[in-house]
Structures are given as C-alpha cells and as structure tokens.
C-alpha cells in the first residue's frame, strides 16, 4: 500500500486503523467543546431546558395528560410562542386580527402539545449535550448547537436552538432538527394552506380545529 | 426532460425583483407543483399500504442489533461515493476520514456490519455528486417528486443517477449479484430508512395541514445543510441554517409589486 499512496495520505489512515484495531472504543467519549464565548448563559439556558424536559417528561410513571400539561407549561415558560405564531403565518400575519391571532396561538400550542409531548414518553436515550453557542456579544439572537443521543445506538441527532435575548431573559424562537427549521417548515405549511384558500384565516382556523380534534381522538384511541 | 424544461421555463415568468422577495421566491418556488403533488399522493398511498407496514414488521421481527448491522453495511457501501465527491469538492480531510472508515469497517468490521470506525472516533460524512455540483455553482433546478423514490431537486437527481452508475460498490454488486443485488440493496435501504423514521414521519404527517409543503420545506433545508456540511457560510442570503430575523419577519415575504404599500414597507424596525 505504501507504494500506491503517498505517506501524507496514508499515515493518518493507518494510525486510525490501528487505533480501531486496538479497540479504542473504550477511550472514546463524545467531545463536548466548552462554549467559546465568555457569556455562557444562553448555552446554559438551553442545557437546563433540555435536562428539565427529559426529567419532567420522560418519567414513565406519569399519565399522558399529565405529560401534556407539563409540556404545555415548559412551552409557555420557555418559548416565545406569540412571536413564532406571527412568523409562521408569514405575509398573512399582517391581516390577522387580535382575536384570530389569539385563537391561532391556542390551536398552534395544542398541535405542538399533542404532537410532541408523547415523544418523550419513550425516550430512553443517553441525554442531551450542549456543543457550543453561536453569535456575537450584543446580538438579539443566538444559536445553541446541541446533540440528543437516541437510545437505539443510532447517530446523535443535531438540534440547534435559536434563542431570543431580551435583557437577561431568554426564549426559544426556533429549533432546527438536522438543519431543518421548524419555524420555516411550518411557515411553508401554513402559507401553502392560505395560498390555496385565498388567504382565508377563518378557514385555516377551522382546519386547525379539526386537526386538534383528530389528534386528540388518535391519542385517546392509542 | 423536455417536459421538465418547458415547465421550468414557464415557472420563471413571475420572478420578483426585490432581493428579499426573490430569496423567498427561490426558496419556495415549485414550478412542477401540480405534477409533484400527484406523484406525492401516489407515494403516500404506496407508503401507507406497502412500505410503512413492511417497516413496522422489519422493526418487530429483526432484532435491533441486526438492524444496526444492516444500517452500517448499507452506509459502508456509500463510502466510495463519498470519497470521490469529497475529493471533487476539495474536502481532503473528509475523503481521508471516509477512506479510513471504509478500510476499517470493511476489513475489521466484517464487510461493514460493525461500525468500528465510529467507535474509534473517525467521523462519518456523506457526500454525493449533487452536493459536489452545488459546490461547483450548479443551481438546484426544479423540485421533482419521483414515484417511489420520493422528493429531490433536479441537481440531486442527476447526481444520484451518475453516482449510481459510477459507484465502485454499485459496480461490484451488479457484477456479482446482477439486478437482484441492486434490488435487494434498494429495498433494504428503503426499509432501513423508513423503520428508523417511523415516528418522525408519522408525527409530521399527522400534525401537518399540508404534508406536501412540509416535506418540501424540510427536504430543501436538510439538503442545504448537507451541501454546507452543517456550516452556514457567512453572508449568504439564500435560506439555509442562518439565524432567522424574527423582528422583521412579515417583511420577508413575496408581495406582488402592485400590492406593495405606496410609502414603502411599514414594517421597518
């Protein structure tokens, strides 16, 4: 093999093969780089939130309605749901009255609770690791990059959290799953519905109401 | 392909001029949407009737250790394609990592079933010709949903076909096992992906009001993430994993010029 490849290329490869051969599995630990910025609090906020969520929601002893209520509380305490709701309605947000917006916000919250709370019920993974935070001091938004380790030995899932900074208080405005932003994906979903129905927010609310009913019915049946 | 070209050109007629409107337009345009939605519906039925039940059965019958082994084996088959494309993109480090992984897992990991390389800390990468073309500046072209195979942009499809044709492992499988081997690999890949994503896909499908739009958006964002290898190049205005500016959010939508407020946008910060 030395003859077909130059040494620069081969050396790290050979070294790694040897490392592997020696069963270096025992030495390997996921690398957690400490936040590079002096201000650690945003990363800490996300770390605490992740730990809290797993602690409170992954408890197998609680009922699914208890899990949903805890999820709803965590959502409202830590996410800027109103801001997210305005964003996901895209250009249609400006034509939505206060009452309609309040109803949209309530239904949006219900869909989130009914879709995501149960995911924690079966979570038996190794937890949640904060990798680093991205952003400059004084920014209104920062991104915290994290990884969640699933239970089944599959590769870690990358979750990036966009955090809004308001003085000393923080709120989550977006989560990216392997690069896909939930806010952007939902904006495409809701604006596709509104594009189709000619911007009829009442129709969107009706569709959401029946979606929530259906999700509730599915949950009680399962 | 002529049909695709015609529809593509037809779709460009109402291109906005404002940079922000243009960015949103590019991000969401879908000139083949009626065709795509029809194929998407077909794929949804196929999934519900065939693939999803098979994936549930696969998960129930095959022990998780063996499923993990099959997953590793299928991943290992992709390594040569990743090496070739990492080199074409000038990503020497990634090519080296993947070469190391391929040797380690093929020789010591029983033909790829055991992912010893990950245990040894060699990072896993995935590169394909579609990503290479993107790095070279080729535009994504229209979003195109294929029967059974699912959604991708045209650049991704072209890359996928060429990768398949020139892949050394693909060549080996064709030579040794013929089209049956190719079929088994494709079938196992579908089962592996679907069984790993049972809950994710089911939850998204259940909660979405327009699953087609959800999948299209998620595909495009993930694809951009793959192309950039997870790192957002600074200053690029096109979609992707840069931070969203929630403070000027209702400005960044396409608004036909005739509907634009006369005194300019009223949403300035």
Interface residues (C-beta under 8 A of the other chain):
Chain A: X9 X12 X13 X16 X17 X19 X20 X21 X24 X25 X28 X80 X83 X86 X87 X90 X91 X93 X94 X111 X114 X115 X116 X119 X135 X140 X141 X143 X152 X153 X154 X155 X158 X160 X162 X164 X173 X174 X176 X178 X179 X180 X181 X183 X184 X185 X186 X187 X188 X189 X190 X191 X192 X193 X196 X204 X207 X208 X211 X214 X215 X218
Chain B: X28 X64 X68 X71 X96 X99 X100 X103 X104 X107 X108 X116 X117 X118 X119 X120 X121 X122 X124 X196 X199 X203 X206 X207 X208 X209 X210 X212 X213 X214 X216 X217 X218 X221 X222 X224 X225 X226 X230 X239 X240 X241 X243 X244 X245 X246 X247 X249 X250 X253 X254 X255 X267
